[in-house]
């Protein structure tokens, strides 16, 4: 049985939340700092490749748009406990990928 969910046109539109891309544009950053931020963003996207679609949404909303598990559940139409389980699963996947790529964390 699948989960029926109506996602917003863009998760970036939810209640004016800042996205990773939004944080890259900051008047106080030097060109080097902007490049470093862009590289970090690209690295994070590499780690998201192995995540289930909903797990990826949960991670992005929780860590980059500062949504609570309850808010994420409301957005995705799932319970907050399901969001918690998805975040735990996503952390394990990301941790495994760090280890596979010999990256200290």
C-alpha positions, -999 to +999 in steps of 0.1 A: +000+000+000+015+033-011+014+066+006-009+092-010+007+126-007+001+160-023+035+177-024+037+214-029+049+224-064+082+230-048+092+221-012+110+254-014+077+273-014+065+260+020+059+289+042+088+309+028+114+285+041+150+291+031+165+265+008+201+255+005+203+275-027+189+306-008+218+303+017+243+304-011+233+340-020+245+361+009+259+396+005+284+391+033+302+362+017+334+365-003+338+347-036+358+320-019+332+315+008+305+312-018+325+286-037+330+266-005+293+267+003+285+256-033+309+226-029+293+216+004+259+218-013+271+196-042+286+171-017+253+169+002+234+162-030+258+133-036+248+118-003+211+123-010+213+101-042+208+069-022+179+081-001+143+071-007+124+101-021+104+107+011+135+103+033+152+129+012+123+153+016+123+147+054+161+155+056+158+186+035+128+200+054+143+191+088+179+202+084+177+229+057+143+245+063+142+240+101+108+222+101+098+201+130+089+165+126+053+174+132+054+201+105+071+177+080+044+151+087+017+177+079+035+187+047+040+151+035+008+137+050+025+112+073+028+109+111+055+126+130+067+092+142+070+081+106+091+112+099+113+103+128+118+068+115+127+082+080+152+107+095+169+078+114+170+057+083+184+086+062+211+093+088+222+056+086+223+057+048+244+090+048+267+076+075+273+044+054+281+066+024+306+086+044+323+053+055+323+039+019+340+071+007+365+073+035+352+106+047+356+116+083+325+130+099 
